[in-house]
């Protein structure tokens, strides 16, 4: 009786998992089907012949190489900087006796729930008035600052409240005795941070890195606001070229979407073990 009950419970759990998986795989399969449909066939049914050439046609229809380079430079640079800054701030909030540390942590949690769209106007004004950049004077007037530049694209993604909070939680779970013992031995604070504590939170670094790269790579709204030339567009903006005045080239758009999604997928698969172990560890804490 117990075996039968356990078997039914496991069978129901597997059926639920398969149903959830189908909810994700179904739309993805439909996207792949549209991407492989020839341009002269009607969308919505399985194509009579497959057209893998749609992927080549999609990337030949616009300057996607330039868009890819822009996205890659911005995403990789922001990911590295965000991981370093998040680790540094997280360590300080967790292990250093900062005055007002609890208040800073509450403010950090509050920033997590603030929609990113609220900060777009202040960020735009700040980027446009960077002193001595883009023709601006010392007061940040007279030019365009970092508008339509790679540094301007990076500004919102250089640091994130969620990344700092995650790193703080992982550092706070480590014993303070490690740092105290190193200080007794004469180690400096930077050495304690870099060589003692940080190697123990590598799963957290992987989580923050994946989230930072995905957020920067997939960002559409900020590049749309801050750029006005074709040479500074990112891949997400390049996809809008398939939306024409009276029609949309869905075949080519879906083909481009699949290719654009590959870097994030490859990054996740490359550090999947670190990512999942870090997520489970953070959940247990």
C-alpha positions, -999 to 999 in steps of 0.1 A, spaced: 0 0 0 28 24 9 46 15 -24 15 22 -44 9 55 -27 45 66 -32 43 55 -69 11 75 -75 26 105 -57 58 103 -78 38 98 -110 17 129 -102 49 149 -95 64 138 -128 32 147 -147 33 182 -131 69 187 -141 62 176 -177 33 200 -178 54 229 -166 81 220 -190 56 219 -219 45 254 -210 81 266 -216 91 243 -245 58 248 -265 63 285 -273 100 279 -279 92 252 -304 67 275 -321 94 302 -324 118 277 -340 91 266 -364 84 302 -376 122 308 -379 125 278 -403 94 287 -424 103 300 -459 94 336 -466 68 327 -492 48 303 -470 20 311 -446 29 312 -409 11 291 -383 15 256 -396 45 233 -400 64 243 -432 65 220 -462 103 227 -465 127 241 -439 146 273 -445 177 274 -424 189 302 -447 166 325 -428 193 328 -401 218 340 -426 193 363 -443 183 379 -410 219 389 -401 227 401 -436 197 424 -436 212 448 -411 246 456 -395 243 429 -369 280 425 -366 283 460 -353 252 455 -330 268 423 -317 301 440 -309 283 468 -291 262 444 -270 292 422 -262 315 450 -251 288 466 -229 276 433 -214 310 418 -206 323 451 -192 293 457 -171 292 421 -158 329 423 -147 324 457 -130 291 447 -114 305 415 -99 335 433 -85 315 462 -70 287 439 -57 313 416 -40 331 446 -25 299 463 -12 285 429 0 316 422 20 316 456 35 280 453 46 284 418 60 319 418 76 330 453 83 318 474 113 304 502 92 284 530 110 248 528 100 252 494 84 216 483 92 202 514 77 222 510 45 209 474 43 173 486 46 179 512 19 194 485 -3 164 463 1 142 492 -7 161 498 -39 154 463 -51 116 469 -52 119 502 -71 111 498 -108 140 505 -131 119 528 -152 117 554 -124 154 561 -127 155 565 -164 150 603 -165 175 611 -137 200 587 -154 195 604 -188 201 639 -173 232 626 -155 246 610 -186 238 640 -208 256 664 -184 288 645 -177 315 672 -173 342 675 -200 326 647 -221 309 650 -255 316 687 -258 304 696 -223 322 722 -202 333 717 -166 297 723 -155 283 696 -179 268 721 -203 271 727 -240 273 692 -254 257 658 -253 279 641 -226 279 603 -228 247 602 -250 251 578 -279 284 563 -265 294 530 -251 300 544 -216 265 559 -217 251 525 -225 269 510 -195 258 534 -167 226 517 -155 243 483 -153 275 491 -135 260 482 -101 227 465 -90 210 464 -57 201 428 -61 237 418 -67 249 436 -36 222 421 -15 229 385 -27 267 390 -21 260 404 14 238 374 23 266 350 13 293 369 30 272 372 62 269 334 64 307 330 67 322 330 102 339 362 114 366 341 130 382 337 96 388 374 92 398 379 128 424 351 126 439 367 94 440 401 110 460 387 140 484 372 115 489 407 99 468 404 68 453 436 54 416 440 48 419 438 10 438 405 13 412 391 37 385 400 13 402 388 -19 420 357 -7 400 344 23 363 353 20 357 357 -18 369 322 -28 343 308 -5 314 326 -23 322 316 -59 286 303 -64 273 338 -55 297 354 -80 284 330 -107 248 340 -98 255 377 -99 275 374 -131 247 355 -150 221 380 -138 242 410 -147 251 396 -181 215 387 -189 201 420 -177 226 440 -198 224 418 -229 186 418 -229 181 455 -221 160 474 -246 146 505 -230 178 522 -220 197 518 -253 165 531 -270 166 562 -249 204 570 -249 213 562 -285 204 579 -317 229 566 -343 229 532 -360 266 526 -350 257 526 -313 227 503 -315 227 470 -296 213 437 -307 180 443 -290 175 475 -309 186 459 -341 157 435 -338 133 464 -343 145 466 -379 122 437 -389 91 457 -379 82 475 -411 55 501 -416 28 478 -430 41 443 -421 66 424 -399 91 399 -412 83 373 -385 104 346 -401 136 367 -400 127 382 -366 123 348 -349 156 336 -366 174 366 -352 158 362 -318 171 326 -315 206 336 -324 206 366 -300 195 343 -272 224 319 -277 251 338 -257 230 339 -225 222 302 -229 259 293 -235 269 314 -204 244 296 -182 253 262 -194 290 270 -189 285 277 -152 253 258 -146 268 237 -118 281 268 -100 249 287 -106 225 259 -93 247 251 -63 248 287 -54 211 291 -58 204 261 -36 229 272 -10 214 307 -9 179 292 -5 190 270 24 206 300 42 
